Amino acid sequence: MTLSSIGWSDRFARQMIQFPGCIPARVSQSHRDHYLVWTEAGEQAASPAGKLREKGQLWPTTGDWVALREGGAIEAVLDRATVLERKQPGRTSREQILAVNLDVLLVVTGLDHDFNPRRLERYLILAQEGGIRPVLVLNKADLHDNPAAVVREARSLASGIPVFAMSATEGWGMEDLHELIGAGETAALAGSSGTGKSTIVNRLTGQAAQATQPVREHDSRGRHTTTHRELFLLDHGWLLMDLPGIRELQLLGGVESVEEVFADIRSVAERCRFRDCQHDAEPGCMVRQEIDPARLAAWRKLRREADHAQRQVDLGAALIEKQRWKAIHKAMRKFPRQG
């Protein structure tokens, strides 16, 4: 095992200069305070050093690069190259990290009954916001009468993004993945429960690395067979991470990413009669004439959601800044300048 084979880059090498006496390691599994990490010497157990428990320190997760002391203590988490995150479910505006240091996000949907364009659009926005290359994987194509038609529909959602159909249970279409992901790159499988992600992992690793369960017949939903994140180093030279099934995808912001994913709307809008056309009831609106109403409605909804999320983030940042200055002024009153 070499560092480059597990995703090492100059970005991380520059950061390691700050930690003399430590070696670089990548987290392959995380279980609360206990970790398995990969180093050039192989796999070993690790645990966070006390310093990591201080406020403001990054807490390690699967996929992270860390500075490792002798004995297996994690001294620090290196700054991440990419982050896949969503807003935590509920009324909070806090983020929830789904995966880190990814190069590719394999968005898996099942062609039994799981295909949902609106959910796929959300995944594409999250990938765009995190700086990660998305790929749409239409699994269970053996259960669909016309998978080629669904491929065409999926491509209309994401211009220029790779889309292909496959069947993990039957074992065909798998080789296409290896052509999309380079040696040393890290890809994650993401999607709802029951889309066959664990079966894909088992096919790619050549072993029963992940448990699988049958889906419910009436809606093709599955249980969460993947309960933790784990990295697998594949024979083809790239790394694979399976994520637990995700039911809710709320945005943290990312208005610009919404526009990138809906680039077809932006392109058609250039031909609208009015420059400031809102694509609502204006005469001569080309967007309403040419864009599918369901996709246009999704664009409006995601724009509103992204705008609201960004406002919440900005309000939170303003509150933190206000509290910081309040603390400074309080300290100044307590310790006035000596004239």
C-alpha positions as CSV (number, residue, x, y, z in Angstrom):
1,M,0.0,0.0,0.0
2,T,1.3,3.4,-1.0
3,L,0.0,6.8,0.1
4,S,-0.9,7.7,-3.6
5,S,-2.9,4.5,-3.9
6,I,-5.2,5.6,-1.2
7,G,-5.7,9.2,-2.3
8,W,-2.7,11.2,-1.1
9,S,-2.0,14.5,-2.8
10,D,0.2,17.6,-2.5
11,R,-2.7,19.3,-0.8
12,F,-2.3,17.0,2.2
13,A,1.5,16.8,2.0
14,R,1.8,20.6,2.5
15,Q,-0.4,20.4,5.7
16,M,1.7,17.5,7.2
17,I,4.7,19.9,7.5
18,Q,2.9,21.4,10.6
19,F,3.0,18.0,12.4
20,P,6.7,16.9,12.9
21,G,7.0,13.5,14.4
22,C,3.6,12.4,12.9
23,I,2.9,10.2,9.9
24,P,0.0,10.6,7.4
25,A,-2.9,8.1,7.7
26,R,-6.3,7.8,6.1
27,V,-9.3,6.8,8.1
28,S,-10.9,3.6,6.6
29,Q,-13.5,3.0,9.3
30,S,-14.9,5.0,12.1
31,H,-16.8,3.7,15.1
32,R,-17.3,6.6,17.6
33,D,-13.9,7.0,19.3
34,H,-12.3,4.0,17.6
35,Y,-10.9,4.1,14.1
36,L,-9.1,1.9,11.6
37,V,-6.5,3.9,9.5
38,W,-4.3,3.1,6.6
39,T,-0.7,4.0,6.5
40,E,2.2,3.0,4.2
41,A,2.9,0.3,6.8
42,G,-0.6,-1.1,6.5
43,E,-3.8,-1.0,8.6
44,Q,-3.8,-0.1,12.3
45,A,-6.2,1.0,15.1
46,A,-6.2,4.6,16.1
47,S,-8.0,6.9,18.6
48,P,-8.3,10.7,18.9
49,A,-5.7,12.5,21.0
50,G,-7.1,14.7,23.8
51,K,-6.3,17.9,21.8
52,L,-9.0,16.9,19.3
53,R,-11.7,17.2,22.0
54,E,-11.1,21.0,22.2
55,K,-13.8,23.2,20.8
56,G,-13.4,24.0,17.1
57,Q,-11.2,21.0,16.2
58,L,-12.2,18.9,13.3
59,W,-13.4,15.4,14.4
60,P,-12.2,12.6,12.2
61,T,-14.6,10.6,10.0
62,T,-14.1,7.9,7.3
63,G,-12.2,9.3,4.4
64,D,-10.2,11.9,6.4
65,W,-6.5,12.2,6.3
66,V,-5.0,12.6,9.7
67,A,-1.7,13.2,11.4
68,L,-0.9,10.1,13.4
69,R,1.5,9.9,16.3
70,E,3.4,6.8,17.3
71,G,1.1,4.5,19.2
72,G,-2.0,5.4,17.1
73,A,-3.0,8.7,18.6
74,I,-4.7,11.1,16.0
75,E,-3.0,14.4,16.5
76,A,-5.0,16.4,13.9
77,V,-7.4,16.1,11.0
78,L,-6.0,17.6,7.8
79,D,-8.2,20.1,6.0
80,R,-10.6,18.4,3.6
81,A,-10.4,18.6,-0.1
82,T,-14.1,18.1,-0.6
83,V,-17.1,17.7,1.7
84,L,-20.5,16.3,1.0
85,E,-23.0,17.7,3.4
86,R,-26.7,18.4,3.9
87,K,-28.7,20.4,6.4
88,Q,-29.5,18.3,9.5
89,P,-33.1,17.1,9.5
90,G,-35.5,19.2,11.5
91,R,-35.6,22.9,12.2
92,T,-31.9,23.4,12.9
93,S,-29.7,25.1,10.3
94,R,-26.7,23.1,11.2
95,E,-24.9,21.0,8.7
96,Q,-24.4,17.2,8.7
97,I,-21.4,15.8,7.0
98,L,-22.1,12.8,4.8
99,A,-18.7,12.1,3.4
100,V,-15.3,13.8,3.0
101,N,-12.4,13.8,0.5
102,L,-14.5,12.4,-2.4
103,D,-13.6,12.7,-6.0
104,V,-16.8,11.1,-7.4
105,L,-20.3,10.7,-6.1
106,L,-22.1,7.7,-7.5
107,V,-25.8,8.6,-7.1
108,V,-27.6,5.2,-7.2
109,T,-31.3,4.9,-8.0
110,G,-33.3,1.7,-8.6
111,L,-35.3,1.2,-11.7
112,D,-37.9,-1.0,-9.9
113,H,-39.9,1.9,-8.4
114,D,-37.2,4.2,-6.9
115,F,-36.5,6.5,-9.9
116,N,-37.3,10.0,-8.7
117,P,-36.0,13.0,-10.8
118,R,-36.6,15.5,-8.0
119,R,-34.4,13.5,-5.6
120,L,-31.7,13.1,-8.2
121,E,-31.6,16.9,-8.7
122,R,-31.0,17.4,-5.0
123,Y,-28.0,14.9,-5.1
124,L,-26.6,16.7,-8.0
125,I,-26.8,20.1,-6.2
126,L,-25.1,18.6,-3.1
127,A,-22.3,17.2,-5.3
128,Q,-21.9,20.5,-7.1
129,E,-21.8,22.4,-3.8
130,G,-19.1,20.0,-2.4
131,G,-16.9,20.2,-5.5
132,I,-17.5,16.5,-6.3
133,R,-18.0,14.9,-9.7
134,P,-21.4,13.3,-9.9
135,V,-22.3,10.1,-11.8
136,L,-25.9,8.8,-12.1
137,V,-26.1,5.0,-11.7
138,L,-29.5,3.5,-12.7
139,N,-29.4,0.1,-10.9
140,K,-31.8,-2.8,-11.3
141,A,-32.1,-2.2,-15.0
142,D,-33.0,-5.9,-15.4
143,L,-36.3,-5.1,-13.7
144,H,-37.3,-2.3,-16.1
145,D,-39.0,-2.8,-19.5
146,N,-37.2,0.1,-21.2
147,P,-34.1,1.2,-19.3
148,A,-32.8,3.2,-22.3
149,A,-35.8,5.6,-22.0
150,V,-35.0,6.2,-18.3
151,V,-31.3,6.8,-19.2
152,R,-32.5,9.5,-21.7
153,E,-34.7,11.1,-19.0
154,A,-31.8,11.1,-16.5
155,R,-29.5,12.7,-19.0
156,S,-32.0,15.5,-19.5
157,L,-31.7,16.3,-15.8
158,A,-27.9,16.6,-15.9
159,S,-26.3,17.7,-19.1
160,G,-22.8,16.3,-19.5
161,I,-23.0,14.2,-16.4
162,P,-22.3,10.4,-17.0
163,V,-25.5,8.3,-16.8
164,F,-25.6,4.6,-17.3
165,A,-27.8,1.6,-16.5
166,M,-26.6,-1.5,-14.7
167,S,-27.7,-4.6,-12.8
168,A,-25.7,-5.5,-9.7
169,T,-27.6,-8.7,-9.1
170,E,-27.1,-9.9,-12.7
171,G,-23.5,-8.5,-12.8
172,W,-23.7,-6.4,-16.0
173,G,-22.8,-2.8,-16.5
174,M,-20.3,-2.8,-13.6
175,E,-17.2,-2.3,-15.8
176,D,-18.4,1.1,-16.8
177,L,-17.6,2.4,-13.3
178,H,-13.9,1.5,-13.7
179,E,-13.6,3.7,-16.8
180,L,-15.0,6.7,-15.0
181,I,-12.8,6.6,-11.9
182,G,-9.0,6.9,-11.9
183,A,-6.5,5.1,-9.8
184,G,-6.2,6.6,-6.3
185,E,-9.5,8.4,-6.6
186,T,-12.3,8.0,-4.0
187,A,-15.9,7.4,-4.9
188,A,-19.0,7.1,-2.7
189,L,-22.2,5.3,-3.3
190,A,-25.2,7.4,-2.2
191,G,-28.9,6.9,-2.6
192,S,-32.1,5.7,-0.8
193,S,-32.2,2.4,1.0
194,G,-33.2,-0.5,-1.3
195,T,-31.4,0.8,-4.4
196,G,-28.9,-2.0,-4.3
197,K,-25.8,-0.1,-3.1
198,S,-24.6,-2.9,-0.8
199,T,-25.0,-5.4,-3.7
200,I,-22.8,-3.1,-5.9
201,V,-20.2,-3.0,-3.1
202,N,-20.2,-6.8,-2.9
203,R,-19.8,-7.1,-6.7
204,L,-17.0,-4.5,-6.9
205,T,-15.1,-6.0,-3.9
206,G,-15.7,-9.6,-5.0
207,Q,-16.9,-10.6,-1.5
208,A,-19.8,-10.2,0.8
209,A,-18.4,-7.0,2.3
210,Q,-21.9,-5.6,3.0
211,A,-25.1,-7.3,4.2
212,T,-28.0,-7.2,1.9
213,Q,-31.8,-7.5,2.4
214,P,-34.8,-7.8,0.1
215,V,-36.8,-4.7,-0.5
216,R,-40.5,-4.4,0.3
217,E,-42.6,-5.5,-2.7
218,H,-45.2,-2.7,-2.6
219,D,-42.8,0.2,-2.8
220,S,-39.3,-1.3,-3.4
221,R,-38.0,0.4,-0.2
222,G,-35.3,-1.3,1.8
223,R,-33.9,-1.2,5.3
224,H,-30.6,0.5,6.2
225,T,-28.2,-2.5,5.7
226,T,-25.2,-0.1,5.8
227,T,-24.9,1.4,9.2
228,H,-21.4,2.9,9.0
229,R,-19.1,4.3,6.5
230,E,-16.2,2.2,5.3
231,L,-13.5,2.6,2.6
232,F,-12.7,-0.3,0.3
233,L,-9.5,-0.4,-1.9
234,L,-10.5,-2.1,-5.1
235,D,-8.4,-4.2,-7.4
236,H,-8.9,-1.6,-10.1
237,G,-7.0,0.9,-8.1
238,W,-9.7,3.3,-6.8
239,L,-11.4,3.5,-3.4
240,L,-15.1,3.0,-2.7
241,M,-17.2,4.2,0.2
242,D,-20.7,3.0,0.9
243,L,-23.0,5.5,2.7
244,P,-26.1,4.6,4.8
245,G,-29.4,5.1,2.9
246,I,-30.4,8.8,2.9
247,R,-34.1,9.6,3.2
248,E,-34.0,13.4,3.5
249,L,-31.9,15.8,1.5
250,Q,-32.2,19.4,2.6
251,L,-29.9,22.1,1.2
252,L,-27.6,24.2,3.2
253,G,-27.5,27.0,0.7
254,G,-25.9,26.8,-2.8
255,V,-28.1,29.0,-5.0
256,E,-25.2,29.0,-7.5
257,S,-25.1,25.2,-7.5
258,V,-28.9,25.1,-8.1
259,E,-28.3,27.3,-11.2
260,E,-25.5,25.0,-12.4
261,V,-27.7,21.9,-12.1
262,F,-30.5,23.6,-13.9
263,A,-28.3,25.0,-16.6
264,D,-30.9,24.1,-19.2
265,I,-33.3,26.7,-17.7
266,R,-30.6,29.3,-17.6
267,S,-29.8,28.7,-21.3
268,V,-33.4,28.9,-22.4
269,A,-34.0,32.0,-20.3
270,E,-31.6,33.9,-22.5
271,R,-34.2,33.8,-25.2
272,C,-37.0,35.2,-23.0
273,R,-38.6,38.4,-24.1
274,F,-37.7,40.3,-21.0
275,R,-34.3,40.3,-19.5
276,D,-35.6,40.2,-15.9
277,C,-38.2,37.5,-16.7
278,Q,-39.3,35.6,-13.7
279,H,-40.7,32.7,-15.8
280,D,-44.1,33.1,-14.2
281,A,-46.8,34.9,-16.3
282,E,-44.7,37.2,-18.6
283,P,-45.6,37.1,-22.3
284,G,-43.0,35.6,-24.5
285,C,-41.4,33.5,-21.7
286,M,-39.4,30.8,-23.5
287,V,-38.8,28.9,-20.3
288,R,-42.5,28.2,-19.7
289,Q,-42.8,27.2,-23.4
290,E,-39.8,24.8,-23.5
291,I,-39.1,23.5,-20.0
292,D,-41.1,20.7,-18.5
293,P,-43.5,22.2,-15.9
294,A,-42.4,19.7,-13.2
295,R,-38.7,20.6,-13.7
296,L,-39.5,24.3,-13.6
297,A,-41.5,23.8,-10.4
298,A,-38.6,21.9,-8.9
299,W,-36.2,24.7,-9.9
300,R,-38.4,27.3,-8.1
301,K,-38.7,25.2,-5.0
302,L,-35.0,24.5,-4.7
303,R,-34.2,28.2,-5.3
304,R,-36.5,29.1,-2.4
305,E,-35.0,26.4,-0.2
306,A,-31.4,27.4,-1.0
307,D,-32.2,31.1,-0.5
308,H,-33.8,30.4,2.9
309,A,-30.9,28.1,4.0
310,Q,-28.4,30.8,3.1
311,R,-30.2,33.4,5.0
312,Q,-30.2,31.2,8.1
313,V,-26.5,30.6,7.8
314,D,-25.9,34.4,7.4
315,L,-28.1,35.1,10.5
316,G,-26.2,32.5,12.5
317,A,-22.8,34.0,11.4
318,A,-24.1,37.5,12.3
319,L,-25.2,36.3,15.8
320,I,-21.8,34.7,16.4
321,E,-20.0,37.9,15.4
322,K,-22.3,40.0,17.6
323,Q,-21.6,37.7,20.6
324,R,-17.9,37.9,19.9
325,W,-17.9,41.7,20.0
326,K,-20.1,41.7,23.1
327,A,-17.5,39.6,24.9
328,I,-14.7,41.9,23.7
329,H,-16.5,45.0,25.0
330,K,-17.3,43.3,28.3
331,A,-13.6,42.5,28.7
332,M,-12.6,46.0,27.9
333,R,-15.0,47.4,30.6
334,K,-13.6,44.9,33.1
335,F,-10.0,45.7,32.3
336,P,-9.9,49.4,31.2
337,R,-6.8,51.0,29.8
338,Q,-4.3,52.3,32.3
339,G,-3.7,56.0,31.5
